[in-house]
Amino acid sequence: METYATSVLDMTADVEVDETHVTDTSSDSISPLMHRFSECYNRKEDVRMLCQECMVHQCNNYCLGDDGRCKPRECRFDYGKESEYGKCDTAGKPRIETSLI
């Protein structure tokens, strides 16, 4: 199953992500979430940007919650704990070398 998922469906995490990326929801956005697939000019870049928009978790007040105690918060999706309250700088999940499929 792993071989099929990686070779046929191209289901891998080998995508270059931009750590400084901020989601753009303006009307002139180039985000693949804002356009139809038929409007895609560069399929490889479209895949990269789609992964960037949909598969890269960046902690925020939703996943970190806020109990009003002003202590470092922990991500409810297990992406770690922020270094100090309000920074949203969780470490993320560790990289795995073997497939879970």
C-alpha atoms as a printed R data frame, in Angstrom:
    type eleno elety resid chain resno       x      y       z
1   ATOM     1    CA   MET     A     1   0.000  0.000   0.000
2   ATOM     2    CA   GLU     A     2   2.846  2.375   0.822
3   ATOM     3    CA   THR     A     3   4.447  1.788  -2.586
4   ATOM     4    CA   TYR     A     4   1.157  2.513  -4.354
5   ATOM     5    CA   ALA     A     5   0.543  5.660  -2.295
6   ATOM     6    CA   THR     A     6   4.013  7.070  -2.943
7   ATOM     7    CA   SER     A     7   4.600  6.002  -6.539
8   ATOM     8    CA   VAL     A     8   1.116  6.252  -8.074
9   ATOM     9    CA   LEU     A     9  -0.622  8.868  -5.926
10  ATOM    10    CA   ASP     A    10   2.587 10.826  -5.150
11  ATOM    11    CA   MET     A    11   1.665 10.947  -1.461
12  ATOM    12    CA   THR     A    12   4.897 12.128   0.118
13  ATOM    13    CA   ALA     A    13   5.923 14.999   2.333
14  ATOM    14    CA   ASP     A    14   8.755 15.978  -0.004
15  ATOM    15    CA   VAL     A    15   7.511 19.509  -0.675
16  ATOM    16    CA   GLU     A    16   9.569 22.674  -0.297
17  ATOM    17    CA   VAL     A    17   7.665 24.894   2.115
18  ATOM    18    CA   ASP     A    18   8.174 28.570   2.771
19  ATOM    19    CA   GLU     A    19   8.426 29.064   6.537
20  ATOM    20    CA   THR     A    20   7.568 32.774   6.183
21  ATOM    21    CA   HIS     A    21   4.382 32.093   4.182
22  ATOM    22    CA   VAL     A    22   1.252 34.009   5.182
23  ATOM    23    CA   THR     A    23  -2.108 32.964   3.708
24  ATOM    24    CA   ASP     A    24  -3.390 35.580   1.274
25  ATOM    25    CA   THR     A    25  -7.183 35.762   0.997
26  ATOM    26    CA   SER     A    26  -7.349 38.914  -1.143
27  ATOM    27    CA   SER     A    27  -9.168 38.862  -4.478
28  ATOM    28    CA   ASP     A    28  -5.871 38.942  -6.408
29  ATOM    29    CA   SER     A    29  -4.350 36.070  -4.397
30  ATOM    30    CA   ILE     A    30  -2.309 33.411  -6.224
31  ATOM    31    CA   SER     A    31  -3.296 30.783  -3.659
32  ATOM    32    CA   PRO     A    32  -4.604 27.575  -5.271
33  ATOM    33    CA   LEU     A    33  -7.471 27.710  -2.799
34  ATOM    34    CA   MET     A    34  -8.734 30.862  -4.480
35  ATOM    35    CA   HIS     A    35  -8.767 29.505  -8.068
36  ATOM    36    CA   ARG     A    36 -10.094 26.606 -10.114
37  ATOM    37    CA   PHE     A    37  -7.716 23.859 -11.208
38  ATOM    38    CA   SER     A    38  -8.439 24.771 -14.837
39  ATOM    39    CA   GLU     A    39  -6.863 28.196 -14.142
40  ATOM    40    CA   CYS     A    40  -3.578 26.579 -13.063
41  ATOM    41    CA   TYR     A    41  -0.564 27.625 -15.162
42  ATOM    42    CA   ASN     A    42   2.163 25.649 -13.421
43  ATOM    43    CA   ARG     A    43   1.006 22.314 -12.021
44  ATOM    44    CA   LYS     A    44   4.163 21.656  -9.961
45  ATOM    45    CA   GLU     A    45   3.973 25.067  -8.292
46  ATOM    46    CA   ASP     A    46   0.232 24.618  -7.770
47  ATOM    47    CA   VAL     A    47   0.880 21.344  -5.905
48  ATOM    48    CA   ARG     A    48   3.554 22.981  -3.749
49  ATOM    49    CA   MET     A    49   1.317 25.921  -2.889
50  ATOM    50    CA   LEU     A    50  -1.652 23.646  -2.171
51  ATOM    51    CA   CYS     A    51   0.466 21.639   0.264
52  ATOM    52    CA   GLN     A    52   1.667 24.890   1.800
53  ATOM    53    CA   GLU     A    53  -1.900 26.145   2.310
54  ATOM    54    CA   CYS     A    54  -3.507 22.890   3.455
55  ATOM    55    CA   MET     A    55  -0.907 20.644   5.014
56  ATOM    56    CA   VAL     A    56   1.399 22.931   6.973
57  ATOM    57    CA   HIS     A    57   0.139 23.612  10.480
58  ATOM    58    CA   GLN     A    58   1.068 26.878  12.132
59  ATOM    59    CA   CYS     A    59  -0.157 27.250  15.672
60  ATOM    60    CA   ASN     A    60  -2.503 30.103  16.489
61  ATOM    61    CA   ASN     A    61  -4.964 31.055  19.223
62  ATOM    62    CA   TYR     A    62  -7.450 28.428  18.006
63  ATOM    63    CA   CYS     A    63  -5.235 25.383  18.528
64  ATOM    64    CA   LEU     A    64  -3.378 26.824  21.510
65  ATOM    65    CA   GLY     A    65  -6.508 28.007  23.300
66  ATOM    66    CA   ASP     A    66  -6.465 30.637  25.990
67  ATOM    67    CA   ASP     A    67  -7.196 29.950  29.629
68  ATOM    68    CA   GLY     A    68  -6.319 33.511  30.705
69  ATOM    69    CA   ARG     A    69  -3.369 32.439  32.875
70  ATOM    70    CA   CYS     A    70  -0.686 33.995  30.620
71  ATOM    71    CA   LYS     A    71   1.438 30.829  30.726
72  ATOM    72    CA   PRO     A    72   2.937 29.090  27.671
73  ATOM    73    CA   ARG     A    73   0.174 27.134  25.927
74  ATOM    74    CA   GLU     A    74   0.261 23.677  24.358
75  ATOM    75    CA   CYS     A    75  -1.155 22.896  20.904
76  ATOM    76    CA   ARG     A    76  -4.274 20.701  21.007
77  ATOM    77    CA   PHE     A    77  -3.017 18.917  17.860
78  ATOM    78    CA   ASP     A    78   0.283 17.883  19.514
79  ATOM    79    CA   TYR     A    79   2.591 20.356  17.731
80  ATOM    80    CA   GLY     A    80   4.288 21.318  20.962
81  ATOM    81    CA   LYS     A    81   4.329 24.120  23.515
82  ATOM    82    CA   GLU     A    82   5.133 27.766  22.847
83  ATOM    83    CA   SER     A    83   8.294 29.193  24.448
84  ATOM    84    CA   GLU     A    84   6.392 32.034  26.090
85  ATOM    85    CA   TYR     A    85   2.756 33.089  26.202
86  ATOM    86    CA   GLY     A    86   1.515 34.633  22.966
87  ATOM    87    CA   LYS     A    87   4.482 33.718  20.730
88  ATOM    88    CA   CYS     A    88   2.779 30.768  18.932
89  ATOM    89    CA   ASP     A    89   6.284 29.371  18.249
90  ATOM    90    CA   THR     A    90   5.672 25.670  18.813
91  ATOM    91    CA   ALA     A    91   8.351 23.229  17.697
92  ATOM    92    CA   GLY     A    92   6.086 21.113  15.506
93  ATOM    93    CA   LYS     A    93   6.015 17.357  15.171
94  ATOM    94    CA   PRO     A    94   9.225 15.389  14.737
95  ATOM    95    CA   ARG     A    95  10.065 14.205  11.216
96  ATOM    96    CA   ILE     A    96   9.582 10.513  10.630
97  ATOM    97    CA   GLU     A    97  11.724  8.464   8.264
98  ATOM    98    CA   THR     A    98   9.318  5.576   7.704
99  ATOM    99    CA   SER     A    99   5.782  5.683   6.378
100 ATOM   100    CA   LEU     A   100   2.824  5.179   8.692
101 ATOM   101    CA   ILE     A   101   0.752  3.668   5.864
